[in-house]
Amino acid sequence: MIGRLNHVAIAVADLQQAMDTYRNILGAQVDPPQDLPEFGVTVVFVRLPNSNVELLHPLGEASPIAPFLARNPAGGLHHLCYEVEDIAAAVATLQAQGIKVLDPTPKIGAHGKPVVFLHPKAMGGVLVELEQA
């Protein structure tokens, strides 16, 4: 069902510092920040030859990233994103197998494609995002 790893998402307390680290110290291509009000985050993609790193920063106090950073002030791994060919079929298959999909209605993610998230308890303690390829 899953295809390639699309990105590893890291919650960061200081977005500019994280961008500078990836760009200036590691020499990576760093995209400009993109606000995603529907998700309550600002994202920055770090482009790698085989995948991407997504830097997540809270967009406002109601951001779902804010509590994560309150528990982990230095930031840390937030989720993994895998590509799927057909997100509706993936959701149906997962739900039929008893996997909890946080909101089974796909939303448009940072890449302009439908996404859903799988509950960490069903995925070995890791929040998993599925993105239609």
N, CA, C and O atoms as a Tinker XYZ file with bonds, in Angstrom:
   532  protein
     1  N      0.821000   -1.196000    0.000000    73     2
     2  CA     0.000000    0.000000    0.000000    64     1     3
     3  C      0.863000    1.256000    0.000000    63     2     4     5
     4  O      0.651000    2.144000   -0.826000    81     3
     5  N      1.845000    1.350000    0.924000    73     3     6
     6  CA     2.635000    2.578000    0.972000    64     5     7
     7  C      3.732000    2.554000   -0.072000    63     6     8     9
     8  O      4.275000    1.508000   -0.429000    81     7
     9  N      4.030000    3.737000   -0.541000    73     7    10
    10  CA     5.109000    3.917000   -1.504000    64     9    11
    11  C      6.319000    4.511000   -0.810000    63    10    12    13
    12  O      6.678000    4.120000    0.300000    81    11
    13  N      6.925000    5.444000   -1.473000    73    11    14
    14  CA     8.178000    5.996000   -0.938000    64    13    15
    15  C      7.919000    6.898000    0.266000    63    14    16    17
    16  O      6.820000    7.420000    0.456000    81    15
    17  N      8.962000    7.063000    1.064000    73    15    18
    18  CA     8.933000    8.007000    2.169000    64    17    19
    19  C      8.969000    9.408000    1.564000    63    18    20    21
    20  O      9.932000    9.777000    0.892000    81    19
    21  N      7.917000   10.180000    1.804000    73    19    22
    22  CA     7.856000   11.521000    1.250000    64    21    23
    23  C      8.665000   12.493000    2.095000    63    22    24    25
    24  O      9.460000   13.275000    1.573000    81    23
    25  N      8.451000   12.435000    3.424000    73    23    26
    26  CA     9.228000   13.314000    4.300000    64    25    27
    27  C      9.212000   12.842000    5.744000    63    26    28    29
    28  O      8.354000   12.066000    6.165000    81    27
    29  N     10.182000   13.336000    6.477000    73    27    30
    30  CA    10.264000   13.205000    7.926000    64    29    31
    31  C     10.003000   14.602000    8.470000    63    30    32    33
    32  O     10.689000   15.554000    8.097000    81    31
    33  N      9.014000   14.729000    9.349000    73    31    34
    34  CA     8.643000   16.039000    9.883000    64    33    35
    35  C      9.253000   16.232000   11.266000    63    34    36    37
    36  O      9.159000   15.366000   12.136000    81    35
    37  N      9.879000   17.386000   11.442000    73    35    38
    38  CA    10.524000   17.732000   12.695000    64    37    39
    39  C      9.911000   19.034000   13.205000    63    38    40    41
    40  O      9.919000   20.047000   12.506000    81    39
    41  N      9.385000   18.999000   14.419000    73    39    42
    42  CA     8.865000   20.215000   15.051000    64    41    43
    43  C     10.052000   21.012000   15.582000    63    42    44    45
    44  O     10.942000   20.460000   16.230000    81    43
    45  N     10.059000   22.308000   15.304000    73    43    46
    46  CA    11.173000   23.161000   15.721000    64    45    47
    47  C     10.640000   24.384000   16.465000    63    46    48    49
    48  O      9.606000   24.950000   16.108000    81    47
    49  N     11.371000   24.773000   17.504000    73    47    50
    50  CA    10.990000   25.954000   18.276000    64    49    51
    51  C     11.431000   27.239000   17.579000    63    50    52    53
    52  O     10.754000   28.263000   17.667000    81    51
    53  N     12.561000   27.180000   16.889000    73    51    54
    54  CA    13.111000   28.343000   16.195000    64    53    55
    55  C     13.262000   27.996000   14.717000    63    54    56    57
    56  O     14.245000   27.379000   14.305000    81    55
    57  N     12.280000   28.400000   13.939000    73    55    58
    58  CA    12.250000   28.036000   12.526000    64    57    59
    59  C     13.441000   28.599000   11.758000    63    58    60    61
    60  O     14.056000   27.891000   10.960000    81    59
    61  N     13.764000   29.852000   11.991000    73    59    62
    62  CA    14.879000   30.470000   11.265000    64    61    63
    63  C     16.196000   29.766000   11.580000    63    62    64    65
    64  O     17.002000   29.517000   10.683000    81    63
    65  N     16.409000   29.451000   12.834000    73    63    66
    66  CA    17.634000   28.749000   13.216000    64    65    67
    67  C     17.719000   27.381000   12.539000    63    66    68    69
    68  O     18.781000   26.989000   12.055000    81    67
    69  N     16.605000   26.663000   12.508000    73    67    70
    70  CA    16.585000   25.350000   11.854000    64    69    71
    71  C     16.870000   25.482000   10.360000    63    70    72    73
    72  O     17.629000   24.696000    9.794000    81    71
    73  N     16.255000   26.485000    9.723000    73    71    74
    74  CA    16.498000   26.722000    8.297000    64    73    75
    75  C     17.974000   27.022000    8.056000    63    74    76    77
    76  O     18.583000   26.481000    7.133000    81    75
    77  N     18.542000   27.887000    8.889000    73    75    78
    78  CA    19.952000   28.255000    8.745000    64    77    79
    79  C     20.868000   27.047000    8.928000    63    78    80    81
    80  O     21.867000   26.909000    8.222000    81    79
    81  N     20.529000   26.179000    9.868000    73    79    82
    82  CA    21.345000   24.986000   10.102000    64    81    83
    83  C     21.358000   24.097000    8.869000    63    82    84    85
    84  O     22.417000   23.663000    8.416000    81    83
    85  N     20.178000   23.830000    8.332000    73    83    86
    86  CA    20.115000   22.957000    7.152000    64    85    87
    87  C     20.778000   23.603000    5.941000    63    86    88    89
    88  O     21.478000   22.932000    5.183000    81    87
    89  N     20.559000   24.904000    5.757000    73    87    90
    90  CA    21.097000   25.591000    4.581000    64    89    91
    91  C     22.596000   25.861000    4.721000    63    90    92    93
    92  O     23.378000   25.489000    3.846000    81    91
    93  N     22.992000   26.502000    5.811000    73    91    94
    94  CA    24.360000   27.008000    5.937000    64    93    95
    95  C     25.358000   26.003000    6.480000    63    94    96    97
    96  O     26.536000   26.048000    6.125000    81    95
    97  N     24.906000   25.100000    7.331000    73    95    98
    98  CA    25.831000   24.130000    7.910000    64    97    99
    99  C     25.818000   22.817000    7.133000    63    98   100   101
   100  O     26.871000   22.242000    6.859000    81    99
   101  N     24.617000   22.343000    6.777000    73    99   102
   102  CA    24.516000   21.068000    6.075000    64   101   103
   103  C     24.494000   21.212000    4.559000    63   102   104   105
   104  O     24.609000   20.217000    3.843000    81   103
   105  N     24.347000   22.432000    4.062000    73   103   106
   106  CA    24.396000   22.676000    2.621000    64   105   107
   107  C     23.188000   22.183000    1.845000    63   106   108   109
   108  O     23.298000   21.888000    0.655000    81   107
   109  N     22.034000   22.088000    2.500000    73   107   110
   110  CA    20.826000   21.589000    1.839000    64   109   111
   111  C     20.058000   22.718000    1.164000    63   110   112   113
   112  O     20.208000   23.891000    1.507000    81   111
   113  N     19.232000   22.333000    0.196000    73   111   114
   114  CA    18.308000   23.271000   -0.431000    64   113   115
   115  C     17.112000   23.436000    0.505000    63   114   116   117
   116  O     16.446000   22.456000    0.840000    81   115
   117  N     16.841000   24.656000    0.922000    73   115   118
   118  CA    15.769000   24.944000    1.874000    64   117   119
   119  C     14.748000   25.847000    1.187000    63   118   120   121
   120  O     15.075000   26.946000    0.740000    81   119
   121  N     13.503000   25.366000    1.110000    73   119   122
   122  CA    12.424000   26.145000    0.507000    64   121   123
   123  C     11.998000   27.273000    1.448000    63   122   124   125
   124  O     12.300000   27.230000    2.641000    81   123
   125  N     11.302000   28.279000    0.922000    73   123   126
   126  CA    10.780000   29.347000    1.784000    64   125   127
   127  C      9.654000   28.820000    2.686000    63   126   128   129
   128  O      9.006000   27.828000    2.353000    81   127
   129  N      9.423000   29.482000    3.822000    73   127   130
   130  CA     8.327000   29.086000    4.712000    64   129   131
   131  C      6.973000   29.204000    4.023000    63   130   132   133
   132  O      6.748000   30.085000    3.194000    81   131
   133  N      6.087000   28.296000    4.391000    73   131   134
   134  CA     4.732000   28.259000    3.837000    64   133   135
   135  C      3.760000   28.112000    5.008000    63   134   136   137
   136  O      3.838000   27.135000    5.752000    81   135
   137  N      2.843000   29.072000    5.180000    73   135   138
   138  CA     1.834000   28.986000    6.239000    64   137   139
   139  C      0.688000   28.095000    5.785000    63   138   140   141
   140  O      0.183000   28.222000    4.669000    81   139
   141  N      0.288000   27.192000    6.674000    73   139   142
   142  CA    -0.864000   26.315000    6.420000    64   141   143
   143  C     -1.873000   26.523000    7.549000    63   142   144   145
   144  O     -1.903000   25.746000    8.503000    81   143
   145  N     -2.708000   27.579000    7.444000    73   143   146
   146  CA    -3.639000   27.910000    8.529000    64   145   147
   147  C     -4.581000   26.762000    8.912000    63   146   148   149
   148  O     -4.922000   26.610000   10.085000    81   147
   149  N     -5.003000   25.953000    7.931000    73   147   150
   150  CA    -5.919000   24.851000    8.228000    64   149   151
   151  C     -5.293000   23.844000    9.195000    63   150   152   153
   152  O     -5.997000   23.198000    9.971000    81   151
   153  N     -3.961000   23.716000    9.142000    73   151   154
   154  CA    -3.246000   22.782000   10.008000    64   153   155
   155  C     -2.594000   23.499000   11.195000    63   154   156   157
   156  O     -2.072000   22.842000   12.096000    81   155
   157  N     -2.617000   24.832000   11.208000    73   155   158
   158  CA    -2.039000   25.590000   12.305000    64   157   159
   159  C     -0.526000   25.543000   12.359000    63   158   160   161
   160  O      0.062000   25.606000   13.438000    81   159
   161  N      0.110000   25.432000   11.194000    73   159   162
   162  CA     1.572000   25.323000   11.158000    64   161   163
   163  C      2.170000   26.159000   10.031000    63   162   164   165
   164  O      1.510000   26.487000    9.045000    81   163
   165  N      3.425000   26.483000   10.215000    73   163   166
   166  CA     4.262000   26.992000    9.136000    64   165   167
   167  C      5.222000   25.856000    8.814000    63   166   168   169
   168  O      5.825000   25.274000    9.716000    81   167
   169  N      5.367000   25.540000    7.533000    73   167   170
   170  CA     6.253000   24.451000    7.127000    64   169   171
   171  C      7.351000   24.986000    6.222000    63   170   172   173
   172  O      7.176000   25.963000    5.495000    81   171
   173  N      8.482000   24.310000    6.296000    73   171   174
   174  CA     9.607000   24.570000    5.404000    64   173   175
   175  C     10.113000   23.208000    4.965000    63   174   176   177
   176  O     10.369000   22.339000    5.798000    81   175
   177  N     10.259000   23.021000    3.667000    73   175   178
   178  CA    10.791000   21.749000    3.177000    64   177   179
   179  C     12.270000   21.880000    2.884000    63   178   180   181
   180  O     12.720000   22.823000    2.233000    81   179
   181  N     13.012000   20.907000    3.382000    73   179   182
   182  CA    14.431000   20.771000    3.109000    64   181   183
   183  C     14.529000   19.654000    2.078000    63   182   184   185
   184  O     14.182000   18.508000    2.363000    81   183
   185  N     14.998000   19.985000    0.893000    73   183   186
   186  CA    15.020000   19.035000   -0.223000    64   185   187
   187  C     16.279000   18.177000   -0.166000    63   186   188   189
   188  O     17.396000   18.692000   -0.105000    81   187
   189  N     16.084000   16.877000   -0.188000    73   187   190
   190  CA    17.178000   15.920000   -0.196000    64   189   191
   191  C     17.080000   15.083000   -1.467000    63   190   192   193
   192  O     16.009000   15.016000   -2.069000    81   191
   193  N     18.157000   14.451000   -1.885000    73   191   194
   194  CA    18.105000   13.656000   -3.115000    64   193   195
   195  C     17.101000   12.503000   -3.060000    63   194   196   197
   196  O     16.528000   12.141000   -4.088000    81   195
   197  N     16.879000   11.918000   -1.875000    73   195   198
   198  CA    16.028000   10.736000   -1.797000    64   197   199
   199  C     14.717000   10.949000   -1.035000    63   198   200   201
   200  O     13.884000   10.044000   -0.991000    81   199
   201  N     14.522000   12.104000   -0.448000    73   199   202
   202  CA    13.311000   12.405000    0.310000    64   201   203
   203  C     13.352000   13.875000    0.718000    63   202   204   205
   204  O     14.082000   14.667000    0.122000    81   203
   205  N     12.578000   14.236000    1.723000    73   203   206
   206  CA    12.559000   15.605000    2.239000    64   205   207
   207  C     12.493000   15.587000    3.753000    63   206   208   209
   208  O     12.073000   14.602000    4.359000    81   207
   209  N     12.910000   16.680000    4.349000    73   207   210
   210  CA    12.669000   16.945000    5.757000    64   209   211
   211  C     11.691000   18.106000    5.790000    63   210   212   213
   212  O     11.871000   19.095000    5.080000    81   211
   213  N     10.658000   17.988000    6.612000    73   211   214
   214  CA     9.681000   19.056000    6.776000    64   213   215
   215  C      9.886000   19.660000    8.158000    63   214   216   217
   216  O      9.735000   18.974000    9.169000    81   215
   217  N     10.227000   20.934000    8.200000    73   215   218
   218  CA    10.350000   21.640000    9.468000    64   217   219
   219  C      8.985000   22.232000    9.799000    63   218   220   221
   220  O      8.402000   22.947000    8.984000    81   219
   221  N      8.477000   21.936000   10.988000    73   219   222
   222  CA     7.159000   22.393000   11.429000    64   221   223
   223  C      7.313000   23.407000   12.553000    63   222   224   225
   224  O      8.078000   23.197000   13.494000    81   223
   225  N      6.588000   24.493000   12.445000    73   223   226
   226  CA     6.606000   25.524000   13.477000    64   225   227
   227  C      5.164000   25.968000   13.720000    63   226   228   229
   228  O      4.384000   26.073000   12.774000    81   227
   229  N      4.801000   26.230000   14.979000    73   227   230
   230  CA     3.424000   26.639000   15.256000    64   229   231
   231  C      3.029000   27.924000   14.532000    63   230   232   233
   232  O      3.809000   28.872000   14.436000    81   231
   233  N      1.823000   27.929000   14.038000    73   231   234
   234  CA     1.234000   29.118000   13.426000    64   233   235
   235  C      0.106000   29.552000   14.358000    63   234   236   237
   236  O     -1.046000   29.158000   14.177000    81   235
   237  N      0.442000   30.358000   15.346000    73   235   238
   238  CA    -0.538000   30.804000   16.333000    64   237   239
   239  C     -0.551000   29.914000   17.566000    63   238   240   241
   240  O      0.013000   28.819000   17.565000    81   239
   241  N     -1.203000   30.400000   18.617000    73   239   242
   242  CA    -1.224000   29.695000   19.898000    64   241   243
   243  C     -2.069000   28.429000   19.869000    63   242   244   245
   244  O     -1.842000   27.534000   20.683000    81   243
   245  N     -3.029000   28.323000   18.966000    73   243   246
   246  CA    -3.903000   27.156000   18.895000    64   245   247
   247  C     -3.301000   26.037000   18.044000    63   246   248   249
   248  O     -3.960000   25.026000   17.801000    81   247
   249  N     -2.082000   26.203000   17.598000    73   247   250
   250  CA    -1.431000   25.216000   16.754000    64   249   251
   251  C     -1.292000   23.869000   17.457000    63   250   252   253
   252  O     -0.953000   23.826000   18.639000    81   251
   253  N     -1.549000   22.767000   16.745000    73   251   254
   254  CA    -1.331000   21.453000   17.352000    64   253   255
   255  C      0.152000   21.161000   17.615000    63   254   256   257
   256  O      0.478000   20.214000   18.329000    81   255
   257  N      1.033000   21.956000   17.052000    73   255   258
   258  CA     2.467000   21.790000   17.284000    64   257   259
   259  C      2.875000   22.432000   18.613000    63   258   260   261
   260  O      3.873000   22.028000   19.209000    81   259
   261  N      2.120000   23.421000   19.080000    73   259   262
   262  CA     2.462000   24.119000   20.326000    64   261   263
   263  C      2.534000   23.170000   21.525000    63   262   264   265
   264  O      3.508000   23.232000   22.276000    81   263
   265  N      1.535000   22.287000   21.740000    73   263   266
   266  CA     1.647000   21.362000   22.873000    64   265   267
   267  C      2.835000   20.395000   22.726000    63   266   268   269
   268  O      3.481000   20.032000   23.709000    81   267
   269  N      3.101000   19.992000   21.489000    73   267   270
   270  CA     4.259000   19.111000   21.249000    64   269   271
   271  C      5.543000   19.805000   21.695000    63   270   272   273
   272  O      6.379000   19.206000   22.372000    81   271
   273  N      5.693000   21.083000   21.309000    73   271   274
   274  CA     6.892000   21.821000   21.692000    64   273   275
   275  C      6.911000   22.144000   23.189000    63   274   276   277
   276  O      7.985000   22.280000   23.775000    81   275
   277  N      5.740000   22.267000   23.809000    73   275   278
   278  CA     5.697000   22.473000   25.262000    64   277   279
   279  C      6.251000   21.243000   25.980000    63   278   280   281
   280  O      6.937000   21.362000   26.995000    81   279
   281  N      5.945000   20.057000   25.440000    73   279   282
   282  CA     6.467000   18.808000   26.023000    64   281   283
   283  C      7.912000   18.545000   25.613000    63   282   284   285
   284  O      8.658000   17.875000   26.327000    81   283
   285  N      8.298000   19.077000   24.457000    73   283   286
   286  CA     9.638000   18.853000   23.898000    64   285   287
   287  C     10.219000   20.202000   23.475000    63   286   288   289
   288  O     10.258000   20.493000   22.280000    81   287
   289  N     10.671000   21.032000   24.414000    73   287   290
   290  CA    11.087000   22.403000   24.101000    64   289   291
   291  C     12.188000   22.508000   23.043000    63   290   292   293
   292  O     12.281000   23.523000   22.352000    81   291
   293  N     13.004000   21.494000   22.911000    73   291   294
   294  CA    14.067000   21.525000   21.906000    64   293   295
   295  C     13.559000   21.071000   20.538000    63   294   296   297
   296  O     14.302000   21.104000   19.557000    81   295
   297  N     12.291000   20.646000   20.471000    73   295   298
   298  CA    11.745000   20.127000   19.222000    64   297   299
   299  C     11.992000   18.635000   19.116000    63   298   300   301
   300  O     12.443000   17.997000   20.067000    81   299
   301  N     11.692000   18.086000   17.945000    73   299   302
   302  CA    11.936000   16.666000   17.743000    64   301   303
   303  C     11.100000   16.091000   16.626000    63   302   304   305
   304  O     10.328000   16.792000   15.972000    81   303
   305  N     11.271000   14.796000   16.423000    73   303   306
   306  CA    10.540000   14.082000   15.374000    64   305   307
   307  C      9.046000   14.183000   15.635000    63   306   308   309
   308  O      8.588000   13.859000   16.731000    81   307
   309  N      8.284000   14.624000   14.655000    73   307   310
   310  CA     6.844000   14.773000   14.818000    64   309   311
   311  C      6.072000   13.683000   14.077000    63   310   312   313
   312  O      5.187000   13.054000   14.657000    81   311
   313  N      6.396000   13.451000   12.803000    73   311   314
   314  CA     5.709000   12.394000   12.060000    64   313   315
   315  C      6.509000   11.968000   10.835000    63   314   316   317
   316  O      7.460000   12.632000   10.421000    81   315
   317  N      6.090000   10.836000   10.269000    73   315   318
   318  CA     6.623000   10.336000    9.007000    64   317   319
   319  C      5.510000   10.409000    7.983000    63   318   320   321
   320  O      4.347000   10.179000    8.312000    81   319
   321  N      5.855000   10.728000    6.747000    73   319   322
   322  CA     4.852000   10.800000    5.681000    64   321   323
   323  C      5.219000    9.828000    4.571000    63   322   324   325
   324  O      6.317000    9.874000    4.016000    81   323
   325  N      4.269000    8.943000    4.259000    73   323   326
   326  CA     4.435000    7.976000    3.176000    64   325   327
   327  C      3.462000    8.304000    2.058000    63   326   328   329
   328  O      2.359000    8.793000    2.304000    81   327
   329  N      3.870000    8.038000    0.848000    73   327   330
   330  CA     2.986000    8.231000   -0.304000    64   329   331
   331  C      2.124000    6.992000   -0.519000    63   330   332   333
   332  O      2.558000    5.863000   -0.290000    81   331
   333  N      0.893000    7.231000   -0.963000    73   331   334
   334  CA    -0.014000    6.160000   -1.369000    64   333   335
   335  C     -0.601000    6.552000   -2.722000    63   334   336   337
   336  O     -0.745000    7.737000   -3.022000    81   335
   337  N     -0.939000    5.559000   -3.530000    73   335   338
   338  CA    -1.493000    5.854000   -4.859000    64   337   339
   339  C     -2.899000    6.431000   -4.781000    63   338   340   341
   340  O     -3.228000    7.376000   -5.498000    81   339
   341  N     -3.724000    5.864000   -3.913000    73   339   342
   342  CA    -5.128000    6.269000   -3.810000    64   341   343
   343  C     -5.468000    6.425000   -2.333000    63   342   344   345
   344  O     -5.608000    5.433000   -1.617000    81   343
   345  N     -5.597000    7.646000   -1.884000    73   343   346
   346  CA    -5.790000    7.888000   -0.454000    64   345   347
   347  C     -7.132000    7.369000    0.048000    63   346   348   349
   348  O     -7.214000    6.868000    1.169000    81   347
   349  N     -8.177000    7.477000   -0.754000    73   347   350
   350  CA    -9.490000    6.979000   -0.330000    64   349   351
   351  C     -9.443000    5.466000   -0.156000    63   350   352   353
   352  O     -9.990000    4.937000    0.812000    81   351
   353  N     -8.805000    4.774000   -1.072000    73   351   354
   354  CA    -8.674000    3.312000   -0.962000    64   353   355
   355  C     -7.816000    2.944000    0.239000    63   354   356   357
   356  O     -8.111000    1.975000    0.939000    81   355
   357  N     -6.757000    3.711000    0.485000    73   355   358
   358  CA    -5.889000    3.440000    1.635000    64   357   359
   359  C     -6.662000    3.612000    2.940000    63   358   360   361
   360  O     -6.548000    2.780000    3.840000    81   359
   361  N     -7.443000    4.675000    3.049000    73   359   362
   362  CA    -8.245000    4.915000    4.252000    64   361   363
   363  C     -9.231000    3.773000    4.458000    63   362   364   365
   364  O     -9.367000    3.264000    5.570000    81   363
   365  N     -9.916000    3.369000    3.403000    73   363   366
   366  CA   -10.895000    2.284000    3.507000    64   365   367
   367  C    -10.226000    0.981000    3.948000    63   366   368   369
   368  O    -10.749000    0.277000    4.811000    81   367
   369  N     -9.089000    0.664000    3.368000    73   367   370
   370  CA    -8.364000   -0.558000    3.723000    64   369   371
   371  C     -7.911000   -0.522000    5.174000    63   370   372   373
   372  O     -8.064000   -1.505000    5.899000    81   371
   373  N     -7.357000    0.599000    5.598000    73   371   374
   374  CA    -6.874000    0.720000    6.973000    64   373   375
   375  C     -8.016000    0.636000    7.981000    63   374   376   377
   376  O     -7.903000   -0.052000    8.995000    81   375
   377  N     -9.102000    1.326000    7.705000    73   375   378
   378  CA   -10.240000    1.283000    8.624000    64   377   379
   379  C    -10.826000   -0.124000    8.702000    63   378   380   381
   380  O    -11.243000   -0.562000    9.774000    81   379
   381  N    -10.859000   -0.828000    7.586000    73   379   382
   382  CA   -11.361000   -2.209000    7.584000    64   381   383
   383  C    -10.487000   -3.121000    8.441000    63   382   384   385
   384  O    -10.946000   -4.151000    8.934000    81   383
   385  N     -9.230000   -2.734000    8.613000    73   383   386
   386  CA    -8.302000   -3.519000    9.430000    64   385   387
   387  C     -8.222000   -2.996000   10.867000    63   386   388   389
   388  O     -7.406000   -3.472000   11.657000    81   387
   389  N     -9.068000   -2.017000   11.207000    73   387   390
   390  CA    -9.124000   -1.508000   12.566000    64   389   391
   391  C     -8.088000   -0.452000   12.901000    63   390   392   393
   392  O     -7.883000   -0.139000   14.074000    81   391
   393  N     -7.429000    0.104000   11.890000    73   391   394
   394  CA    -6.445000    1.160000   12.115000    64   393   395
   395  C     -7.189000    2.489000   12.250000    63   394   396   397
   396  O     -8.020000    2.832000   11.409000    81   395
   397  N     -6.884000    3.232000   13.315000    73   395   398
   398  CA    -7.568000    4.509000   13.540000    64   397   399
   399  C     -6.954000    5.600000   12.669000    63   398   400   401
   400  O     -5.769000    5.913000   12.777000    81   399
   401  N     -7.781000    6.165000   11.813000    73   399   402
   402  CA    -7.414000    7.322000   10.998000    64   401   403
   403  C     -7.967000    8.530000   11.739000    63   402   404   405
   404  O     -9.165000    8.596000   12.012000    81   403
   405  N     -7.103000    9.486000   12.066000    73   403   406
   406  CA    -7.528000   10.603000   12.913000    64   405   407
   407  C     -8.716000   11.352000   12.335000    63   406   408   409
   408  O     -9.684000   11.603000   13.053000    81   407
   409  N     -8.672000   11.710000   11.078000    73   407   410
   410  CA    -9.803000   12.313000   10.374000    64   409   411
   411  C     -9.817000   11.666000    8.998000    63   410   412   413
   412  O     -8.980000   11.993000    8.157000    81   411
   413  N    -10.753000   10.753000    8.753000    73   411   414
   414  CA   -10.732000   10.009000    7.488000    64   413   415
   415  C    -11.042000   10.830000    6.235000    63   414   416   417
   416  O    -10.887000   10.346000    5.114000    81   415
   417  N    -11.479000   12.073000    6.433000    73   415   418
   418  CA   -11.719000   12.937000    5.279000    64   417   419
   419  C    -10.413000   13.639000    4.928000    63   418   420   421
   420  O     -9.935000   14.468000    5.702000    81   419
   421  N     -9.832000   13.323000    3.780000    73   419   422
   422  CA    -8.542000   13.939000    3.425000    64   421   423
   423  C     -8.629000   15.460000    3.341000    63   422   424   425
   424  O     -9.630000   16.032000    2.909000    81   423
   425  N     -7.543000   16.085000    3.770000    73   423   426
   426  CA    -7.375000   17.536000    3.637000    64   425   427
   427  C     -6.225000   17.773000    2.667000    63   426   428   429
   428  O     -5.389000   16.893000    2.458000    81   427
   429  N     -6.186000   18.945000    2.087000    73   427   430
   430  CA    -5.097000   19.272000    1.167000    64   429   431
   431  C     -3.885000   19.705000    1.981000    63   430   432   433
   432  O     -3.958000   20.651000    2.765000    81   431
   433  N     -2.773000   19.007000    1.789000    73   431   434
   434  CA    -1.551000   19.272000    2.544000    64   433   435
   435  C     -0.639000   20.272000    1.868000    63   434   436   437
   436  O     -1.026000   20.948000    0.915000    81   435
   437  N      0.569000   20.356000    2.373000    73   435   438
   438  CA     1.545000   21.344000    1.920000    64   437   439
   439  C      1.949000   21.184000    0.460000    63   438   440   441
   440  O      2.363000   22.154000   -0.175000    81   439
   441  N      1.835000   19.981000   -0.076000    73   439   442
   442  CA     2.189000   19.751000   -1.480000    64   441   443
   443  C      0.994000   19.888000   -2.416000    63   442   444   445
   444  O      1.089000   19.592000   -3.607000    81   443
   445  N     -0.148000   20.348000   -1.858000    73   443   446
   446  CA    -1.344000   20.501000   -2.683000    64   445   447
   447  C     -2.025000   19.183000   -2.987000    63   446   448   449
   448  O     -2.817000   19.100000   -3.926000    81   447
   449  N     -1.730000   18.144000   -2.204000    73   447   450
   450  CA    -2.304000   16.820000   -2.413000    64   449   451
   451  C     -3.048000   16.378000   -1.162000    63   450   452   453
   452  O     -2.746000   16.850000   -0.066000    81   451
   453  N     -4.025000   15.469000   -1.312000    73   451   454
   454  CA    -4.789000   15.009000   -0.152000    64   453   455
   455  C     -3.914000   14.236000    0.839000    63   454   456   457
   456  O     -3.050000   13.449000    0.452000    81   455
   457  N     -4.169000   14.487000    2.143000    73   455   458
   458  CA    -3.434000   13.810000    3.214000    64   457   459
   459  C     -4.396000   13.396000    4.324000    63   458   460   461
   460  O     -5.453000   13.998000    4.511000    81   459
   461  N     -4.004000   12.355000    5.052000    73   459   462
   462  CA    -4.660000   11.935000    6.286000    64   461   463
   463  C     -3.562000   11.515000    7.263000    63   462   464   465
   464  O     -2.425000   11.253000    6.871000    81   463
   465  N     -3.933000   11.457000    8.546000    73   463   466
   466  CA    -2.994000   11.039000    9.578000    64   465   467
   467  C     -3.518000    9.805000   10.290000    63   466   468   469
   468  O     -4.717000    9.681000   10.541000    81   467
   469  N     -2.606000    8.892000   10.614000    73   467   470
   470  CA    -2.942000    7.672000   11.338000    64   469   471
   471  C     -2.526000    7.833000   12.796000    63   470   472   473
   472  O     -1.470000    8.391000   13.094000    81   471
   473  N     -3.361000    7.344000   13.693000    73   471   474
   474  CA    -3.113000    7.500000   15.126000    64   473   475
   475  C     -1.807000    6.805000   15.526000    63   474   476   477
   476  O     -1.557000    5.675000   15.108000    81   475
   477  N     -0.980000    7.467000   16.324000    73   475   478
   478  CA     0.293000    6.866000   16.741000    64   477   479
   479  C      0.146000    5.524000   17.449000    63   478   480   481
   480  O      1.012000    4.660000   17.307000    81   479
   481  N     -0.928000    5.331000   18.207000    73   479   482
   482  CA    -1.105000    4.058000   18.921000    64   481   483
   483  C     -1.243000    2.882000   17.956000    63   482   484   485
   484  O     -0.924000    1.747000   18.312000    81   483
   485  N     -1.710000    3.143000   16.757000    73   483   486
   486  CA    -1.860000    2.082000   15.764000    64   485   487
   487  C     -0.589000    1.881000   14.945000    63   486   488   489
   488  O     -0.482000    0.923000   14.180000    81   487
   489  N      0.377000    2.794000   15.109000    73   487   490
   490  CA     1.563000    2.779000   14.253000    64   489   491
   491  C      2.864000    2.739000   15.061000    63   490   492   493
   492  O      3.845000    3.393000   14.706000    81   491
   493  N      2.860000    1.977000   16.132000    73   491   494
   494  CA     4.071000    1.811000   16.930000    64   493   495
   495  C      4.539000    3.063000   17.637000    63   494   496   497
   496  O      5.732000    3.227000   17.890000    81   495
   497  N      3.604000    3.956000   17.960000    73   495   498
   498  CA     3.946000    5.169000   18.678000    64   497   499
   499  C      4.370000    6.332000   17.803000    63   498   500   501
   500  O      4.811000    7.363000   18.312000    81   499
   501  N      4.243000    6.179000   16.490000    73   499   502
   502  CA     4.662000    7.234000   15.556000    64   501   503
   503  C      3.442000    7.755000   14.802000    63   502   504   505
   504  O      2.673000    6.976000   14.239000    81   503
   505  N      3.268000    9.080000   14.793000    73   503   506
   506  CA     2.227000    9.688000   13.978000    64   505   507
   507  C      2.634000    9.502000   12.522000    63   506   508   509
   508  O      3.756000    9.832000   12.138000    81   507
   509  N      1.715000    8.972000   11.711000    73   507   510
   510  CA     1.999000    8.716000   10.297000    64   509   511
   511  C      1.029000    9.511000    9.438000    63   510   512   513
   512  O     -0.183000    9.496000    9.656000    81   511
   513  N      1.586000   10.199000    8.468000    73   511   514
   514  CA     0.795000   10.929000    7.472000    64   513   515
   515  C      0.844000   10.124000    6.172000    63   514   516   517
   516  O      1.897000    9.618000    5.783000    81   515
   517  N     -0.286000   10.015000    5.521000    73   515   518
   518  CA    -0.344000    9.429000    4.180000    64   517   519
   519  C     -0.685000   10.536000    3.209000    63   518   520   521
   520  O     -1.604000   11.321000    3.444000    81   519
   521  N      0.058000   10.597000    2.112000    73   519   522
   522  CA    -0.166000   11.620000    1.084000    64   521   523
   523  C     -0.380000   10.924000   -0.245000    63   522   524   525
   524  O      0.390000   10.045000   -0.630000    81   523
   525  N     -1.434000   11.324000   -0.942000    73   523   526
   526  CA    -1.674000   10.747000   -2.261000    64   525   527
   527  C     -0.566000   11.184000   -3.216000    63   526   528   529
   528  O     -0.255000   12.370000   -3.334000    81   527
   529  N      0.016000   10.207000   -3.888000    73   527   530
   530  CA     1.134000   10.488000   -4.801000    64   529   531
   531  C      0.639000   11.105000   -6.104000    63   530   532
   532  O      1.440000   11.406000   -6.989000    81   531
